[in-house]
Every structure is written in C-alpha cells, then in structure tokens.
C-alpha cells in the first residue's frame, strides 16, 4: 500500500484519506439518522394537527359554538347597542345634572346618540349665573360618574341668566 513517489521520493500514506473517509461516512450516517428522526417527528406532528383540525370542524358544526362565536365576533356592536338602549337612564341623568349643578335644561334631542340641549342658568342669591355656568362646565367634565362627554361650548348668551347650547356625547 505504501508507494514511493519518484519525484519527491516520499511514501504516500493512505491512512489519512481513509480516516477522512470514515469521518465523512460517520458524519453522513449521523446526519441521515438525525434527518430520519426529524421526518418521523414531523409526520407525528402533522397527524396531530390533522386530528385537531377535524376536532375543530366537529366543534364548528355545533350550533351552540356557532352562536357563541357570533356573539364574540359582534361583542363591540352589541355593547354599543346596549348602551344606546338606555334612553330612560340618560333622561334621568340629565335631570340629576339639572339638580346637582342648579342648571335648567329647556329641551333636548337625541340624534346619532349625541344629546343636544340648551341650558338656562339664572342668578340666585348664592351664585351669579356666570359662576354657576363656569362651575358646571368645569366640574361636569371632571366628574367620573358622568355618562356623557361634554363637547366644546361654542357660544354663550347671557347676563343675569345665561343660555348655553350644549352637546353631550355618550362615553
């Protein structure tokens, strides 16, 4: 097996190429076995996924689940409609605002769930109309229990009694 190269007069050794060949074979076998194991694991996972997908299809066919998914998908719309259906609560809230801040509301309209109204504030022995108006606007906006957001007040008419057009929006 050892041959002598006539140009360099050195012996060619075959042991290093054989070691390298065995190394390549062992690494290739290891990679082949690793790939085979990954394929086996992958096929098991694919089988479990297909089982879960069939379970999901069975559950989706159940009418109770269909109703629940519809309710969950439309939850924000349902909550919004529920809020808007409490008109008597909003009317009572307007009455309580009137008593709490000593403000009279002449009329109101509800349109697109905005409440438009005109408030009349009159001076009394305790407070002047402009001070009551100022306190009402400031304190209502800061009230945590308020059901509405008080929009920007664009105009005020007044003297001893003040007339204020207001727009309340549902929170």
LUMBA-42870 format. One record per residue (C-alpha): residue in one letter; x, y, z. Coordinates in steps of 0.02 Angstrom, whole numbers, plus 50000, padded with zeros to 5 digits. Layout:
aXYZ/...
END
This chain:
x500005000050000/x501375012050027/x502015018349862/x503515029149835/x503325044749732/x504825045049614/x504905064049601/x504915067849787/x505495050949848/x504175050949986/x502985037350031/x501145040750002/x500165035950154/x498375030350134/x497955031250317/x497465049850319/x496255048450172/x495485032850250/x495235041750417/x494435056350324/x493325044250226/x492745035750387/x492435052650466/x491365058150317/x490415041650322/x490075043050509/x489505061250494/x488415056950343/x487635042350438/x487335053550589/x486515066950480/x485465053650393/x484845046850560/x484515064450625/x483515068650467/x482545052350482/x482105056550664/x481545074050615/x480465066950474/x479675054550595/x479315068350724/x478645079750587/x477465066150524/x476815063550702/x476505082250720/x475615082750552/x474495068550611/x474095077850773/x473715093750676/x472525084650561/x471665076950713/x471455094150793/x470795101450630/x469485087650621/x469025091050804/x468835109550763/x467705105650615/x466615094750727/x466505108750857/x466115121850724/x464625111450670/x463885112750846/x462515126350847/x462975132151023/x464755135750970/x464145144950814/x463055156450920/x464475159551042/x465695163950902/x464405175950827/x464165184350994/x466045185851021/x466335192550845/x464995205850867/x465285209751050/x465775227951024/x464225231150918/x463105222751048/x463875232951190/x463635248951090/x461815244851055/x461535240251237/x462225257151292/x461125266251169/x459565257151225/x459605265151398/x458685281151350/x457735282451514/x459385281451607/x460045295951504/x458485306351535/x458635303151722/x460475307851713/x460025324451632/x458775327551774/x460115323751903/x461335335551816/x459995349051824/x459775346852011/x461615344652054/x462265359951960/x460675370751975/x460515371451786/x458855370451692/x458755361551525/x457445368851408/x457325354251289/x458425340551218/x458575329951063/x459465313551040/x460185311450866/x461545299150817/x461735296651004/x462255314551030/x461165323951151/x460865342051100/x460095353551228/x460005371451286/x460315375251468/x459685390451560/x460655396351709/x459915410151816/x460745420351952/x460195416952130/x460595424352300/x462035411952319/x462845412152146/x462905422751992/x462405414451828/x464155415351751/x464955407151905/x463675392951902/x463965390751715/x465845390451738/x465735377851881/x464505366851787/x465605365551631/x467195362751730/x466525350551859/x465465340151741/x466955336751629/x467955330951781/x466535320151853/x466985301651847/x465155296451861/x464605306751711/x463775296451574/x464185309151438/x465645318751371/x465255337351366/x465815343851197/x466615360851166/x465445375151211/x465435386251058/x464315400451117/x463515407651273/x462145420751283/x461815429751442/x461835442051579/x460865438351739/x460275422451656/x461335413051533/x460805402251387/x462055389051332/x461865376751187/x462665360351241/x463105344151154/x463345328451257/x464085312751180/x463925295251252/x465505288851334/
END
